Amino acid sequence: MQIRVFQADQSLTHLALQGRMDSPNVQRIENGFLALTAGRGKSSIIELEDVSFMVSVGMRMLIEAAKGLKSADQQFILVGPKGLVEDALRIAKLDTIFTIVETAVEALDKINHEAES
C-alpha cells in the first residue's frame, strides 16, 4: 500500500492510495495518512482507483480522517473506488459520511463550490 501526494498546500490535500487496504498495509500507512488528511485540517481528495481490496480497518481509517476534517469544517472526498471497494463502501453506507465521486475534477468542483458558498 502506498500514498502518492499530488498536492498538500494551504488550500487542499490531494492524495492517491494504491494497493490493498488489508490490516498489515493499513497499519503501515495509517499514521502518515491521518497526518496528511485530518492532521493538516484542509479539505482532502483521496483517489482510490488503484485500491483493489479494502477491509474494515481501511474503512475505519477513512472514517477517522473524514470525522477529523468535518470537525474542522473541511471536506473529505473519495474519488473513483471500483468494484468490490466501491461495493463495500456503499453497503456500509459510508457514502453518508463522505462524498464519493468518479473523478478528481468533480471533487475539485465540489470543494470550490463549497468555498464559494
Secondary structure, DSSP 8 states (H G I E B T S, - for coil): -EEEEEEESSS-EEEEEEEEE-HHHHHHHHHHHHHHTTTTTS-EEEEEEEEEEE-HHHHHHHHHHHHHHHHTT--EEEE---HHHHHHHHHTTGGGTSEEES-HHHHHHHHHHHHH-
